[in-house]
Each structure stands twice: as C-alpha cells, then as structure tokens.
Amino acid sequence: MRQYKNLGIYSLIFLFIALCITATVLLWPRLAWRLDNLRVAVRRYFNPPEQVVFMPQEQIEVIVQGTLTALAAPTSTPLPEQTATPLPSPIPSLTFTPVPQNAVLSGIRHEYQKFNNCAPANLSMVLSYWGWQGDQFATRAYLRPSHEIDDKNVNPFEIVNFVESSTEYDALWRVGGDLNLIKRLVAAGFPVLIEKGLHPSHDAWLGHYQTISGYDDAKGQFLVYDSYEGPPEAYGVPYQLIGQFWRHFNFVYVVVLPPERAAEVHSILNTQSDPQQNFRYAAELALAEANSLTGREQFFAWFNRGANLVYIQDYAGAAQAYDTAFTLYAALPAEERPWRLLWYQDGPYAAYYHTGRYQDVINLAQTALVNVDKPVLEETYYWRGMAKEALGDRQGAIEDLTRASTLNPNSTPAAQELQRINALGMILSQTR
C-alpha cells in the first residue's frame, strides 16, 4: 500500500513539474516581454534618454582639423559639389475625378504584432488583401532577419524590396503624401501602408506602421487596421490626427499592387509618380510647414526638409535643415522630445557624411546608441563605420560595418564597404 501511495505522490510531483514547464512555455513570450520592459524602464529611470541632446559641433577646432586631414587623403566616396540644388515651386492642385464620400476595403486579415514587429505585421495585412497567404513571421524573416528580437527599424524601401523579391506583386513608396491622395488610392481599391508617429499614454514617442483601408467624409475619419493597439477590425481615426502623426515620418506611404494595375496607380499619383519630382515637391512642402508650424511639429518639418534634400543629394542644404531641426529639438520640453527618432531615420548621417562632417556623424551616432537598450541599429553602425574610416580609424570602421552587416545580412551597403576596405587593406600591405 505504501508503495502505491509513494507512486501517487511522485505522480503528483511529476504532474506539477509538467504543468510548470507547460505554463512557462506558454507564458514565456508575455513574461519575457514584461521583464524586458521592466529592465528598460529601470535603465531609463537612471539614464533618461530625453535628456540626451545632440548639438552639431563642426566648428570645434579639433573636429575641423580632423575633417581637413581626412579630406586631404584619397577617399573612395568623393564629396559632391556643395551647391544647393534648385527646387521647383510646389506642384499646383491637380484636377481629379471626384472620389465618393466614403469607401471601405474588405478582405484584410488583421494581425496583432509580435514585439517590435509592426512593419512585418502591417505588410502581411496589406498583402492579405490581395490574397497572399503568409503572415508576419514570413515578412519578418526578410525585414528583420537578425536573431536579436528587437531590431528597431524597417525602411519603406525594404518593404518594397520584400514584395518585389518574394511575392508576385509590385510595390512603391513615396513621401509627401496627403489625405486626398490616400482617399483616391483607397477609392480605387488600394489599401495604403503609412509610417507615422505614435505617442501612447504609457510610453514615449515611437515610430509605427498602420494600414488604411477606408474613409468616411461625413465622420471625418480614416478606417485603419492597427497591429499594436487593435481592435482586430478596422476602426475610425480622425483625419487631423492621421495628418499630424503622419508628418512625423515625412508623409511616407507604401502601395502594394498587382503588376497589371501599375498604370492605374501611377495615374493616381500623377506627377508624384516620378521619384525625383516627388522628393522635390516634398522638400518644398516641408519648408512651407517649417515656416508655419511651431514646437515639436516644426522640428519634424525641418527634419523632413533635410530628409527630402538628402534624397535629391543636396547634402549641404540637408545638413543646414538638420542643424535647424536639432537646435529646435534641444529647445523642446523634455517630455515632448521624440528621442527614438534616430532609431528609424538615418538621413542626418548621410547629410553630415557627404559634407565632410565626419565627427558630427560619430557624435550623432553615439547619441542614438546611448538611447537604445541593445546594440541593434544597423544604419547607425553603418554610418559611424563610414565616418571612422574617413577619419583614419580603419579598425573601428571594420568593427562597426561588421556589426551592421551582421544585424541585417539583407542590407548590402555594409557588406560592400567591408569588402572594399579589406581589399584596400590588402593592396596597402602589398605595397609596403
């Protein structure tokens, strides 16, 4: 009898252990996320990221001397002529066939995003409208290939690259969008993926992707699918709120389309169909907003101005716009500073690098890296590596570029630069 009694006790113990293991497996994703949030909260409490401010310092004597020394040496990337590119006047309002007062697209499969996975989740949702059967894990495998789960950023061009390389559909991205353009696309049957700011009540400002699937002029609302906040169906967001937070990412948008409908989409975009014309228009739009807005919105307008000038390779003008933006940033109340912005946008690095302001690139990168809990910003490591090489720190450049390439093997610039630097090192060693 005692033997059977002991056997029953052991069975209960094994059952208890099995239940604990099962609960751990099932609850670990939620538990890990909460533990990670707690760790990050503690770190931010002792090192408030909103207190870290970058100020351009190219006038400091040692930095100027370092830049002049680097410029005197041969470089693989010649600096462009420092003349401002002439910009056209804003494109006048175009006459289109009136769109209906409301439109709703059905057939989108909602997905709640996994941690930091808004871009893959929203792309999966948009693709589901066209009949694609994959999910956010399939899109993430390309867009966020690093095993480090909290890779922070997915660029619109990376989304386009995935669609065109991994599906039967086409895609395009543009900047400087407006509410009427979204309506025209939706009314024609194309859901629109936008990148925007998000400022939840429980956290600081962050970047976010959202899918627009309809609109209603009577209510003054867009219908959106949101992978972060939900609910699992489309819900209304006021036009004004979309416009404000869309500004935070240069009014960028992505359209996925069947190849046979390309002419239709380009007709809707009209002159915005041409990328260079689009960037020039967006630069003028940003300048107009920079001269009319105040506070944090004015900061974003100047930042957008810099981004658009980088796209058309007016690096001198872009650097000036970014200088203005960072000056405005420093004057913002700490609680309004979007300190995560450099997680998502790398335009300032390009502007400063291509104007020979290599130390500013390094200083700005350090500002971004201080404000991230793990070393996962591939673009930041790429540009810091490029600036280090320009200033003669070849080993530091190799370390940063290797890090960038490891974080995202699908991003070729870092790998190409590593190959170039290593080849150059071999040539120099053979000539000694």
C-alpha positions in Angstrom: 0.0 0.0 0.0 2.8 2.4 0.9 4.4 1.7 -2.5 1.3 2.7 -4.3 1.0 5.8 -2.0 4.5 6.9 -2.9 3.8 6.3 -6.5 0.8 8.6 -6.3 2.9 11.3 -4.6 5.6 11.0 -7.3 2.9 11.2 -10.0 1.6 14.4 -8.4 5.1 15.8 -8.3 5.8 15.0 -11.9 2.4 16.4 -12.9 3.2 19.6 -11.0 6.6 19.9 -12.7 5.0 19.2 -16.1 2.3 21.9 -15.5 5.1 24.4 -14.5 7.0 23.6 -17.7 3.9 23.9 -19.8 3.0 27.2 -18.2 6.5 28.6 -18.7 6.5 27.7 -22.4 3.1 29.2 -22.9 3.5 32.3 -20.8 7.3 33.0 -21.5 6.7 35.3 -24.5 4.4 37.5 -22.4 6.6 37.2 -19.4 9.8 37.9 -21.3 8.3 41.0 -22.9 7.2 42.3 -19.5 10.6 41.5 -17.9 12.3 43.3 -20.8 10.1 46.3 -20.4 10.9 46.4 -16.7 14.6 46.2 -17.4 14.3 49.0 -20.0 12.2 51.1 -17.6 14.9 50.8 -14.8 17.6 51.8 -17.3 15.7 54.8 -18.5 15.0 55.9 -15.0 18.7 56.2 -14.2 19.6 57.4 -17.7 16.7 59.5 -19.0 17.0 59.3 -22.8 15.1 62.6 -23.3 17.9 64.4 -21.6 20.5 63.3 -24.2 20.8 66.1 -26.8 22.9 66.2 -29.9 24.2 69.6 -31.0 26.2 70.0 -34.2 29.9 70.7 -33.3 31.6 71.0 -36.7 33.0 74.4 -35.6 35.1 72.9 -32.8 38.8 73.2 -33.8 39.8 69.6 -33.3 36.8 68.3 -35.3 37.6 70.8 -38.1 41.2 69.7 -38.1 40.2 66.0 -38.2 37.9 66.6 -41.2 40.5 68.6 -43.1 43.0 65.8 -42.6 40.5 63.2 -43.8 39.7 65.4 -46.8 43.3 65.7 -47.8 43.6 61.9 -48.1 42.1 60.0 -51.1 38.7 58.6 -50.4 36.5 56.1 -52.2 33.5 58.3 -51.9 34.2 61.8 -53.5 32.3 64.6 -51.9 29.7 66.3 -54.1 29.9 69.9 -55.1 28.5 72.0 -52.3 25.9 73.9 -54.3 22.3 73.9 -53.4 20.1 72.0 -55.9 17.4 74.4 -57.3 13.9 73.3 -56.2 10.7 73.8 -58.1 7.7 75.5 -56.8 5.1 73.3 -55.1 3.0 71.3 -57.5 -0.3 73.1 -58.0 -3.5 71.3 -57.1 -4.5 68.8 -59.8 -8.0 68.1 -61.0 -9.1 64.5 -60.5 -12.4 62.7 -60.9 -14.2 63.3 -57.6 -14.0 60.4 -55.2 -17.0 59.1 -53.3 -17.8 60.4 -49.9 -16.8 57.1 -48.3 -15.1 53.9 -49.3 -14.3 50.7 -47.4 -12.0 47.9 -48.5 -12.8 44.4 -47.1 -10.8 41.2 -47.1 -7.9 42.4 -44.9 -6.8 39.8 -42.3 -5.8 41.6 -39.1 -2.7 40.5 -37.1 -1.6 41.6 -33.7 2.1 42.3 -34.0 4.8 40.4 -32.1 7.3 42.5 -30.2 8.6 45.4 -32.3 7.0 43.8 -35.4 4.6 46.5 -36.7 6.2 46.7 -40.2 6.1 42.9 -40.9 2.6 42.6 -39.4 1.1 45.5 -41.4 2.8 44.4 -44.6 1.3 40.9 -44.1 -2.1 42.6 -43.6 -1.9 44.6 -46.8 -0.7 41.5 -48.7 -3.6 39.5 -47.3 -6.0 41.9 -49.1 -4.5 40.7 -52.4 -4.8 37.0 -51.4 -1.3 36.4 -50.0 -1.4 33.5 -47.5 1.7 34.3 -45.5 1.9 36.0 -42.1 4.2 38.4 -40.2 6.7 35.6 -39.5 7.3 35.3 -43.2 7.7 39.0 -43.8 9.8 39.4 -40.7 12.3 36.7 -41.9 13.3 39.2 -44.6 12.6 42.5 -43.0 14.1 41.8 -39.6 16.4 38.8 -40.1 18.6 39.4 -37.0 18.1 36.9 -34.2 18.1 39.9 -31.8 14.4 40.2 -31.4 14.2 44.0 -31.0 15.7 45.3 -34.3 14.1 48.7 -34.2 13.6 49.8 -37.8 12.2 48.7 -41.2 12.6 51.2 -44.0 9.9 51.6 -46.7 12.3 50.6 -49.4 12.9 47.4 -47.6 9.2 46.7 -47.6 9.2 47.3 -51.4 12.2 45.0 -51.8 10.5 42.2 -50.0 7.3 42.5 -52.0 9.1 42.6 -55.3 11.5 39.8 -54.5 9.3 37.4 -52.5 5.8 37.8 -53.9 4.0 38.1 -57.2 3.1 41.7 -56.5 4.7 45.1 -57.1 5.1 47.9 -54.6 6.2 51.5 -54.5 6.9 54.1 -51.8 6.7 57.8 -51.9 6.9 60.8 -49.5 4.9 64.0 -49.2 1.5 62.2 -49.3 -1.7 63.9 -48.3 -5.2 62.9 -47.1 -6.8 63.3 -50.6 -4.2 61.1 -52.1 -5.0 58.3 -49.6 -8.7 58.7 -50.4 -8.0 58.4 -54.2 -6.0 55.2 -53.7 -8.5 53.6 -51.3 -11.4 54.5 -53.5 -9.6 52.8 -56.4 -9.2 49.7 -54.4 -5.6 50.0 -52.9 -5.1 49.9 -49.2 -2.3 52.2 -48.1 0.5 51.4 -45.6 1.8 54.5 -43.8 4.6 55.1 -41.3 3.7 57.5 -38.6 4.5 58.6 -35.1 2.7 57.2 -32.1 2.7 58.6 -28.6 0.9 56.2 -26.3 0.0 57.4 -22.8 2.2 54.8 -21.1 5.4 55.3 -23.2 7.4 57.9 -25.0 7.0 58.7 -28.7 7.8 55.9 -31.1 7.5 55.0 -34.8 4.7 52.9 -36.1 3.2 51.4 -39.3 -0.5 51.5 -39.9 -2.8 50.2 -42.6 -5.5 52.5 -44.0 -8.4 50.6 -45.5 -11.2 53.1 -45.8 -12.5 56.6 -45.1 -15.7 58.5 -44.3 -16.0 62.2 -45.1 -19.2 62.5 -43.0 -17.4 61.4 -39.9 -14.0 63.0 -41.0 -12.3 59.6 -40.3 -10.0 57.1 -42.0 -10.6 53.4 -41.2 -7.4 51.8 -40.1 -6.1 48.4 -39.1 -3.6 48.7 -36.2 -1.4 45.8 -35.2 -0.4 47.3 -31.9 -3.4 48.9 -30.4 -6.1 46.9 -32.2 -9.0 46.1 -32.2 -8.9 43.2 -34.7 -11.1 45.1 -37.1 -10.9 48.5 -38.9 -11.8 51.5 -36.7 -12.0 55.2 -37.3 -9.3 57.7 -36.7 -9.9 61.5 -37.4 -8.3 62.9 -40.5 -6.5 65.6 -38.4 -4.9 63.0 -36.1 -3.6 60.9 -39.1 -2.2 64.0 -40.7 -0.4 65.2 -37.6 1.3 61.9 -36.7 2.0 61.1 -40.4 4.1 64.2 -40.6 6.5 62.7 -38.2 7.6 60.3 -41.0 7.6 62.7 -43.9 4.1 61.6 -45.0 5.7 58.4 -46.4 3.4 55.7 -47.8 3.7 52.3 -49.5 1.3 50.9 -52.0 1.2 47.2 -52.9 -0.4 46.3 -56.3 -0.8 43.6 -58.9 1.6 44.3 -61.8 -1.2 44.6 -64.3 -2.6 47.6 -62.3 0.6 49.6 -62.2 -0.6 52.1 -64.8 -3.7 52.8 -62.7 -1.6 53.6 -59.6 0.8 55.8 -61.5 -2.1 57.7 -63.0 -3.5 58.4 -59.5 -0.1 59.6 -58.3 0.3 61.8 -61.4 3.4 63.9 -61.1 4.2 62.3 -57.8 4.8 59.1 -59.7 8.3 60.3 -60.6 10.5 59.8 -57.5 12.8 62.8 -58.1 9.8 65.1 -58.7 8.2 63.6 -55.6 11.2 64.3 -53.4 11.5 67.9 -54.7 7.8 68.5 -54.0 8.1 67.0 -50.5 11.1 69.3 -49.8 9.0 72.3 -50.6 6.1 71.1 -48.6 8.4 70.5 -45.6 9.8 74.1 -46.0 6.3 75.6 -46.1 5.4 73.7 -43.0 8.6 74.6 -41.2 7.8 78.3 -41.7 4.2 77.9 -40.4 4.3 75.4 -37.6 5.7 75.7 -34.1 7.1 73.4 -31.4 7.5 69.7 -32.0 5.7 69.8 -35.3 8.1 72.5 -36.6 11.0 70.2 -35.6 9.5 67.4 -37.6 9.0 69.7 -40.6 12.7 70.7 -40.6 13.7 67.1 -40.2 11.6 66.2 -43.2 13.1 69.0 -45.2 16.6 67.5 -44.5 15.4 64.0 -45.5 14.0 65.1 -48.8 17.1 67.1 -49.7 19.2 64.0 -48.9 17.0 62.1 -51.4 18.0 64.6 -54.2 21.6 64.7 -53.0 21.6 68.3 -51.9 23.6 67.4 -48.9 24.7 70.9 -48.0 21.0 72.1 -47.8 20.1 68.9 -46.0 22.8 69.5 -43.3 21.5 73.0 -42.7 18.0 71.8 -42.4 19.1 69.1 -39.9 21.1 71.7 -37.9 18.0 73.7 -37.5 15.9 70.7 -36.5 18.4 69.6 -33.8 18.5 73.2 -32.5 14.7 73.1 -32.2 14.9 69.7 -30.6 17.1 71.0 -27.8 14.6 73.7 -27.1 11.6 71.3 -26.7 10.3 70.3 -23.3 12.0 67.1 -22.4 8.7 65.1 -22.3 8.0 66.2 -25.9 11.3 65.1 -27.4 11.0 62.2 -29.8 14.2 60.7 -28.7 13.7 57.4 -30.6 13.6 59.2 -34.0 17.2 58.2 -34.9 16.1 54.5 -34.5 14.1 54.9 -37.7 15.7 57.6 -39.8 19.3 58.0 -40.9 19.2 61.0 -43.2 21.3 63.2 -40.9 24.2 60.8 -41.1 24.1 60.9 -44.9 23.9 64.7 -44.9 26.8 65.2 -42.5 29.0 62.4 -44.0 28.7 63.8 -47.5 29.6 67.3 -46.4 32.7 66.1 -44.6 31.4 66.5 -41.1 32.6 63.0 -40.0 32.9 63.8 -36.3 29.3 65.0 -36.3 28.3 61.7 -37.7 30.1 59.9 -34.9 28.7 62.2 -32.2 25.2 61.8 -33.6 25.6 58.0 -33.7 26.7 58.0 -30.1 23.6 59.9 -29.2 21.4 57.3 -30.8 23.3 54.4 -29.3 23.1 55.8 -25.8 19.3 55.9 -26.2 18.9 52.3 -27.2 18.8 49.4 -24.8 20.6 47.0 -27.1 23.1 47.5 -30.0 20.7 46.9 -32.8 20.7 50.0 -35.0 22.2 48.7 -38.2 22.1 52.1 -40.1 23.8 53.8 -37.1 26.7 51.4 -37.1 27.0 51.6 -40.9 27.3 55.4 -40.9 29.6 55.5 -37.8 31.8 53.0 -39.5 32.0 55.1 -42.7 32.8 58.2 -40.7 35.5 56.3 -38.7 37.2 55.2 -41.9 37.1 58.7 -43.3 38.9 59.9 -40.1 41.5 57.1 -40.4 40.2 54.6 -37.9 40.2 51.6 -40.1 39.8 49.0 -37.3 36.9 50.9 -35.8 35.3 51.1 -39.2 35.6 47.4 -39.7 34.0 46.7 -36.3 31.0 48.9 -37.0 30.4 47.8 -40.5 30.7 44.1 -39.4 28.1 44.8 -36.8 25.8 46.5 -39.3 26.2 43.6 -41.8 25.5 41.0 -39.0 22.3 42.8 -37.9 20.8 42.7 -41.3 22.5 40.4 -43.9 19.9 41.5 -46.5 21.3 45.1 -46.4 24.2 45.1 -48.9 25.9 48.5 -48.3 27.7 47.5 -45.2 29.0 44.2 -46.7 30.1 46.1 -49.8 32.0 48.6 -47.8 33.7 45.9 -45.7 34.8 44.2 -48.9 36.2 47.4 -50.2 38.0 48.3 -47.0 39.5 44.8 -46.8 40.6 44.9 -50.4 42.2 48.3 -49.9 44.0 46.9 -46.8 45.4 44.1 -48.8 46.7 46.4 -51.5 48.3 48.7 -48.9 50.0 45.7 -47.2 51.4 44.5 -50.5 52.9 47.9 -51.3 54.8 48.2 -48.1 
